[in-house]
Each structure stands twice: as C-alpha cells, then as structure tokens.
Amino acid sequence: MADRPDELRPITALFADISGSTGLGERLAPDEVKALIGECVTRMSRAVEEYGGTVQAYQGDGICAYFGVPVAHEDDPERAALAGLRIVELMTAYAREAEEAWGVTDLSVRVGVNSGRAGVGVVGSGDPQVVALGDATNVAARLESQAAPGTIAVGEETARRLEERFVLESLGDLTVKGRAEPVHAWRLLGPQLVAEAPTGRPLIGRDAELRRLGDALARLESGQGQVVLLVGEAGLGKSRLLEELEGRADGRITWLEGHCRSFGARSPF
C-alpha cells in the first residue's frame, strides 16, 4: 500500500453520526454506552458495505465512508444515497430498541453526502491507510453536522447526479465552516417511484453511433430481431445515446426498460 501513487479522482463521501449521544454518559454506565453506540456504528458500517462503500474512519459515534475509493463505480453517488437511506432506516428501528432497553428517547442519526474530486493517497506510518482529502470530503462532513436529526443532506454535485432517480428537497444555501462561499444543499427524501423523464441534452459527435443504432431499429421494424451491446467508460454518454434511440423509436415499437444494480453481486438471486 505504501507504494500506491497519489491521484486525483472523483469520489462520493458519506459522513454519519449519532444525534443525542452526548448525554448518554450521565444516564448509562460506560459499558452500556459502549454497547449502544457500538451497535449503532456497526449497523451504519454494514449499510455502507452493503452498497459497496468503504468505511475509512470510525469517529466516536460516527463514521466516514467513501464510495469510489479504493474501487470506483459509475453509480457511486447513487450507492451513497441508498446507503444513507438505509442508515436512517436502521437507526430509526434501533432507536425503538434503545428506548425499550435503556429508556433512551432522543437517539437519531444525521447523514451528509457530497461528491467531487479529491486527492487520494496513503497516509500514516505504522498502519497506513488510503484517504481522500479535499473540498468534497470537507463539505460532506459539514453537511452532516448541519443536517436535521433523522435526515440526509447532500451537496450540489450529488444532487445533480441523483435528481432523475431520487426525491430531493432544496435546503437553500448553507454557510459551512471553513468555506468562504455558501453551499447549496438538498435533503434526500427517498427514491423516485417512477424515474423522471430525462431532460433534453444536446448530443454531439455521435453520428456514427446513431447511424448504427438507427440501422438496428430499422431492421427491428422489418421483423429482424436485433441485439445491440453498448459499452464504454463512465461518463461517455451511453445513457444519452439510449435516450436518443428511445425518442426515435417513440410510437413505432414497444420500449421496455430494466435496470440491474451492480452492488449486492455477492448475494445469490
């Protein structure tokens, strides 16, 4: 790991911590505090790992996690969003258990998610670790600290990547520590039951690809079944090409669409 070169890469950072844990030491014995908070952190960590994220650090009653480090995925912002929603769900259920077991009534969680470019590299000597540093991770931490208990605050880049598949509510401009300019934030409410229709975006420099897709569409209409495999690196415009093809096929064929998520690949079925 020590020989791993530093790099600049896009990542999505997730910060989560327990709200209402400060006063637990006055009401509970130390071993009870450890058991309660330890279970919270364990459940949050499992939610992150469920969606392919990596817990980089444990911060007392919270975690710092990365999506995109050490392995990048095309849908890292979506994975982080789903992990955040899962964390809130798990902590809401555990809060009820904590109330029954210890009489704790104000246990909740706050989550902050932000995407952007970060400097990724190894730090430390005895036990070196891969970390992501930069404005993207700093803003994620600040969003978490300003999120209302039981909610998820996401930054502008994350919101842009999520807007077609998730329900977002604007929180307006937030003043965050360590930043001269305010940060526009959104509250993540949940996945869309029906994805929004994509907004028109210009398609440039894809004439050859469109001709091939158009030929396949014409042969399909003539009764010849076709299989087209569209592959490419993240961000090259595969989804935009499919949007264009769907628009050209509108009313002429039946268009069926499905989505297969890459996380959870270790689970059968």
Secondary structure, DSSP 8 states (H G I E B T S, - for coil): -TT---EEEEEEEEEEEEET-TTHHHHS-HHHHHHHHHHHHHHHHHHHHHTT-EEEEE-SSEEEEEESSSS--TTHHHHHHHHHHHHHHHHHHHHHHHHHHH-----EEEEEEEEEEEEEEEE-SSS-EEEEESHHHHHHHHHHHHS-TT-EEE-HHHHHHHTTTEEEEEEEEE--TT-SS-EEEEEEEEE-SS----------S-HHHHHHHHHHHHHHHTT----------TTSSHHHHHHHHHHHHTTTS--------STTTTS--
